[in-house]
């Protein structure tokens, strides 16, 4: 009887743990969804600023280094804050020669292995090698090398940490979803 009660308790703990993991995954997904959808508007801003730069340059013979650099900042934000959203939406390039032909269990195993073996180590490596580079930039409050450029190079470099951090979080979410798909597959 004691073994039966212990097994029931263990099963409840496992269900509770998976429920918590699912909520964590959903929270990460919501954050990256909000960021991705918000940052998409920066792509429009980038195009408008670029068009303005061209008009000012070729119609009015006026140039602005700060405006030109702002396009680089927009691009960095779109890329770094949108990468995790793209991962969440399964939009990253992947070799789908075999993946689409796999069963749901096979796809879950590929997703789990890819997240654990490639994605998380890569994002942790990026965080590790970028940390001192970004910290130094913050320490000296790095600015543009151009006199009329933007004085926020340290913020621009911070996007490297944001990229890696958000991708790592989304990777955790994708790993959780893969584990849940595998558990669902084995319980049927």
Buried (B, 14 or more C-beta within 10 A) or exposed (E): EEEEEEEEEEEEEEEEEBEEBBEBBEEBBEBBBEBBEEBEEBBEBBEEBBEEBEEBBEEEEEEBBEBBBBBBBBBBBBBBBBBBBBBBEEEEEEEEEEEEEEEEBEBBBBBBEBBEEEBBEBBBEBBEEBEEEBBEBEEEEBBBEEEEBBEBBBBBBBBBBBBBBBBBBBBBBBBBBBBBBBEEBEEE
